[in-house]
Amino acid sequence: MKVKPFFLALLATLGLFFAGCKKELCCVQPQADYSSGIFVVNEGPWGGTGTISWYNPETGETQDSLFEKANNGAVLGQFVQSLTFYQDKAYIVVNGANRVVVVDAKTFTFLDTIGGLELPRFFLPIENNLAYVSQWGNDGLSGSLAKINLSTNIVESVVPVGHGPEKMCFSNTGVIYVANSGGFGTDSTVASVEPFNGVLIHKFVSGGLNPANVVVNANGLFALCKGNYDPTDPVGAWFGDLGPNTFGFPIPAGADDLVATSDGSEMYFIAENRVWSFKNNAIQKLFDQSAYGLAFDKEQNLLYCADPKGFVGAGEVVVYKPDGTKTGSFRTGIGPSEVVIVK
């Protein structure tokens, strides 16, 4: 789940509880084909299970609970965190169950489980037999990247990087960058890791507190900081370039989900129930929209805003052009937090 102040203590307890929970995953062969479309990661309700939803923008068809339907009702577990497609598989990170569930990318039938994780967050494939998972550690402070052998789906080693490592990116120079969001504490760094030997290279200090997102492109290394998690002291929210052109701006507290255009000339993020942009060295508000997650379709130039609707009942994803023109919406499961676009 995403970081919210009143969730932190309970998340630690639930992470330990669900770590020992396993379901027998009996598979059937469904007729559905999920080779492309818009996928939504739904965290799910407290005490329940998260799900994956799917939307076909060509036909308007929607499906929820893809994994359950493909696997005789077996469930993913508490706090489904993220979804990553790689080659012919999809990797579903289940934070509360301390595992990554591996499924067939086309049918969502169960293939395997990657265990031995501690509050995992996001999955980053590097090459055929190598991937990394960011994880907070069972105490929410001993954050690391877990090095995964994709041939065996076993954790080979861990690289300590900071408190609360979140989303990662793999640069064209062969370096992993990961934002350290603070976990159950506070951090202000972005770590760089050499992936093949699993070695920490450097920790960049941002101009704010608790960076949750990082983007690296030809224009620089950009970090988005959520700020202090204490709602009575909302300081430290910041966006900026950590190098080579170091600069930054204060932004609204709780900002999240930094996404960029193909050339990196414009970036978008969410904060205070609005969508914002960074372009021409300026931050500006684009349009109002409640959003817990944000994705950008670089081909269609569309923004997908995940609205959890108060985490009671179904959520919704609302689709906009960057100028604020609404182009559509579709229903999701409970607590939509991440949107994944597969062409």
C-alpha positions in Angstrom: 0.0 0.0 0.0 1.0 3.6 -0.3 2.4 5.4 2.7 -0.3 7.1 4.9 0.5 8.2 8.4 -2.2 6.3 10.2 -1.5 3.1 8.3 2.1 2.7 9.3 1.9 1.0 12.7 -0.9 -1.3 11.5 1.0 -2.2 8.3 3.9 -3.4 10.3 1.7 -5.8 12.3 -0.2 -7.0 9.3 3.0 -7.5 7.3 4.2 -10.0 9.9 0.8 -11.7 10.2 0.3 -12.3 6.5 3.9 -13.3 5.9 3.0 -16.8 7.1 -0.3 -17.1 5.1 -0.2 -19.2 2.0 -3.1 -20.4 -0.2 -2.9 -23.5 -2.3 -3.1 -22.1 -5.8 -5.0 -24.5 -8.0 -5.1 -23.4 -11.5 -7.5 -23.8 -14.4 -7.1 -22.7 -18.0 -9.3 -19.6 -18.7 -10.4 -18.4 -22.1 -9.5 -14.8 -21.3 -6.6 -13.1 -23.1 -4.9 -10.2 -21.2 -2.1 -9.7 -23.6 -2.7 -5.9 -23.7 -4.8 -3.3 -22.0 -5.0 -1.1 -18.9 -4.3 -3.0 -15.7 -5.2 -1.6 -12.3 -3.6 -2.7 -9.0 -6.2 -2.6 -6.2 -4.9 -2.7 -2.7 -8.1 -4.1 -1.4 -10.0 -3.6 1.9 -8.6 -3.9 5.4 -8.6 -7.6 6.4 -9.4 -8.6 2.8 -7.4 -9.3 -0.4 -6.2 -7.0 -3.1 -7.1 -7.7 -6.8 -6.1 -6.8 -10.3 -8.6 -5.2 -12.7 -8.3 -4.9 -16.5 -9.8 -2.5 -19.0 -9.8 -2.8 -22.8 -9.8 0.8 -24.1 -10.8 -0.4 -27.6 -14.0 -2.1 -26.5 -14.7 -0.7 -23.1 -14.7 -4.2 -21.6 -13.7 -4.4 -17.9 -12.8 -7.3 -15.7 -12.0 -7.4 -12.0 -10.3 -10.1 -9.9 -8.2 -11.5 -12.8 -6.1 -13.8 -10.6 -9.1 -15.2 -8.7 -11.0 -16.0 -11.9 -8.0 -17.7 -13.4 -7.1 -19.8 -10.3 -10.3 -21.3 -8.9 -10.9 -18.5 -6.5 -7.4 -18.4 -4.9 -6.6 -14.9 -3.6 -3.5 -12.8 -3.8 -3.5 -11.5 -0.2 -3.5 -8.3 1.8 -2.2 -5.1 0.2 -1.5 -5.9 -3.4 1.2 -3.3 -4.1 2.4 -3.4 -7.7 2.3 -5.3 -11.0 5.2 -5.6 -13.5 5.1 -7.4 -16.9 8.3 -9.0 -18.1 8.6 -11.3 -21.1 5.7 -13.8 -20.9 5.1 -13.4 -17.1 3.6 -10.9 -14.8 4.9 -10.3 -11.3 2.4 -9.2 -8.6 4.0 -7.8 -5.4 1.8 -8.5 -2.4 3.1 -6.4 0.4 1.1 -7.8 3.3 1.9 -11.4 2.3 5.6 -10.8 1.9 5.7 -12.4 -1.5 5.7 -11.9 -5.3 3.1 -14.0 -7.1 4.2 -15.0 -10.6 1.5 -15.6 -13.3 1.2 -16.1 -17.0 1.0 -12.7 -18.6 -1.7 -13.7 -21.0 -4.0 -15.8 -18.8 -3.1 -14.8 -15.2 -2.8 -18.5 -14.2 -0.4 -19.1 -11.3 3.2 -20.1 -12.1 5.2 -19.6 -8.9 5.8 -17.6 -5.8 8.9 -15.6 -4.8 9.2 -15.7 -1.0 11.8 -14.7 1.5 10.8 -11.0 1.2 10.2 -8.4 4.0 7.4 -5.9 3.2 8.1 -5.9 -0.6 7.0 -2.9 -2.7 8.1 -2.9 -6.4 9.6 -5.3 -8.9 12.3 -4.3 -11.5 13.5 -6.8 -14.1 17.1 -6.2 -15.3 17.7 -9.1 -17.7 16.5 -12.7 -18.4 17.7 -14.1 -15.0 17.9 -11.0 -12.9 15.5 -8.7 -11.1 15.2 -6.6 -8.0 12.5 -6.1 -5.5 12.4 -3.0 -3.2 11.5 -3.9 0.4 11.2 -2.0 3.7 12.3 -4.8 6.0 10.2 -6.3 8.7 10.9 -3.3 11.0 10.0 -0.8 8.2 13.5 0.8 8.5 16.1 -1.7 7.3 15.2 -1.1 3.6 17.0 -3.0 0.8 16.8 -4.2 -2.7 16.4 -8.0 -2.9 18.4 -9.5 -5.8 16.2 -12.2 -7.5 17.4 -15.1 -9.6 14.5 -15.4 -12.2 15.6 -18.9 -13.1 14.9 -20.2 -9.6 12.7 -17.3 -8.2 14.9 -17.2 -5.1 16.4 -14.2 -3.3 20.2 -14.5 -3.8 21.3 -11.4 -1.8 20.1 -8.0 -0.5 21.6 -4.5 -0.9 20.8 -2.1 2.0 19.9 1.2 0.4 18.0 3.3 3.0 14.6 3.7 4.8 11.6 2.7 2.8 12.8 2.1 -0.7 10.0 2.5 -3.2 9.9 2.7 -7.0 13.1 2.0 -9.0 14.3 2.8 -12.5 17.1 1.3 -14.6 19.1 3.8 -16.5 20.7 3.4 -19.9 24.0 3.6 -18.1 23.3 0.3 -16.4 22.5 1.7 -12.9 19.4 1.2 -10.7 18.1 4.3 -8.9 15.7 3.9 -6.0 13.8 6.5 -4.0 14.0 6.0 -0.2 10.6 7.0 1.1 11.4 6.8 4.8 9.4 3.6 5.6 8.3 3.8 9.2 10.8 6.7 9.7 12.3 9.4 7.6 14.8 9.6 4.7 15.8 12.1 2.1 18.0 10.1 -0.3 17.9 8.4 -3.7 20.3 5.4 -3.9 22.2 4.1 -6.9 23.0 0.4 -7.2 25.2 -1.6 -9.6 22.8 -4.5 -10.4 25.0 -7.3 -11.6 27.2 -7.4 -8.5 24.6 -6.0 -6.2 26.7 -3.1 -4.9 25.5 0.3 -3.5 27.3 3.0 -5.5 26.1 6.3 -4.1 23.3 8.0 -2.1 22.1 11.4 -3.5 20.6 13.7 -0.9 17.4 15.4 -2.2 16.1 18.8 -1.2 13.1 17.4 0.6 11.9 14.5 2.8 10.8 11.0 1.9 11.3 10.7 -1.9 8.8 8.2 -3.3 9.5 8.5 -7.0 12.5 8.8 -9.3 12.9 9.5 -13.0 16.2 9.4 -14.9 16.4 10.6 -18.5 18.7 12.7 -20.7 17.7 15.8 -18.7 18.8 14.6 -15.3 17.9 12.6 -12.2 14.6 13.8 -10.8 13.1 12.9 -7.5 9.6 13.6 -6.0 9.5 13.9 -2.2 6.2 13.4 -0.4 7.3 15.4 2.6 6.8 14.8 6.3 4.1 12.2 7.0 2.9 14.0 10.1 -0.2 15.9 8.9 0.3 18.5 11.6 3.7 19.4 10.2 3.5 19.0 6.4 6.9 20.1 5.4 9.5 18.7 3.0 7.5 18.0 -0.1 9.9 18.8 -3.0 10.5 18.1 -6.6 13.9 18.6 -8.3 16.9 17.4 -10.3 19.7 15.8 -8.3 22.1 16.1 -11.1 23.8 17.2 -13.1 21.7 20.4 -13.1 20.8 20.6 -9.4 17.7 22.6 -8.7 14.3 22.1 -7.0 10.9 23.4 -6.0 8.6 23.1 -3.0 5.4 21.3 -3.9 2.2 20.4 -2.1 2.5 17.8 0.7 1.8 14.2 -0.1 2.8 14.4 -3.7 3.2 11.1 -5.5 3.4 9.1 -8.7 5.9 11.0 -10.9 5.5 10.1 -14.6 7.1 11.6 -17.7 6.7 12.0 -21.4 8.9 10.0 -23.7 11.4 12.8 -24.1 11.2 13.9 -20.5 10.3 17.4 -21.5 7.2 17.3 -19.3 6.4 15.4 -16.0 3.2 14.9 -14.1 2.3 14.1 -10.5 -0.6 14.1 -8.1 -1.1 16.1 -4.9 -4.0 17.7 -3.0 -6.6 16.0 -5.2 -5.1 17.6 -8.3 -2.8 16.7 -11.2 0.3 18.9 -11.6 2.9 19.2 -14.2 6.6 20.3 -14.5 7.5 21.9 -17.8 9.8 24.6 -18.9 11.3 24.7 -15.3 8.0 25.6 -13.7 5.4 23.7 -11.6 1.7 24.3 -12.5 -1.7 22.8 -11.6 -3.4 21.1 -14.6 -6.8 20.0 -13.3 -8.7 18.9 -10.1 -9.1 15.1 -9.7 -9.0 12.9 -6.6 -6.2 10.4 -7.3 -4.3 7.8 -5.4 -2.4 6.6 -8.4 -1.3 8.1 -11.8 -0.1 6.7 -15.1 0.7 8.3 -18.4 0.0 6.7 -21.8 2.9 8.1 -23.9 1.5 7.0 -27.2 -2.1 8.4 -26.7 -1.0 11.3 -24.5 -3.5 10.4 -21.8 -3.4 10.5 -18.0 -5.0 7.7 -16.0 -6.1 8.8 -12.5 -6.9 6.1 -10.0 -9.7 7.3 -7.6 -10.3 5.0 -4.6 -13.6 6.6 -3.7 -12.8 6.5 0.0 -11.7 2.8 -0.1 -15.3 1.6 0.4 -16.7 -0.3 -2.6 -15.5 -0.1 -6.1 -13.0 2.5 -7.2 -12.7 4.3 -10.5 -10.0 5.3 -13.0 -10.7 8.6 -14.8 -8.9 9.4 -18.1 -7.9 12.9 -19.1 -5.9 14.7 -21.7 -3.2 16.9 -20.1 -5.3 20.0 -20.8 -7.9 18.6 -18.4 -10.4 17.3 -21.0 -12.0 14.1 -19.6 -12.1 11.3 -22.1 -13.6 8.5 -20.2 -13.6 6.4 -17.0 -14.0 2.8 -15.8 -14.7 0.8 -12.7 -12.1 -1.0 -10.6 -11.8 -3.0 -7.5 -11.3 -1.6 -4.0 -8.5 0.8 -3.4 -7.0 1.3 -6.9 -3.4 2.6 -6.5 -1.3 1.7 -9.5 -2.2 1.8 -13.2 -0.1 -0.3 -15.7 -0.4 0.3 -19.5 0.4 -2.7 -21.7 0.4 -2.2 -25.5 
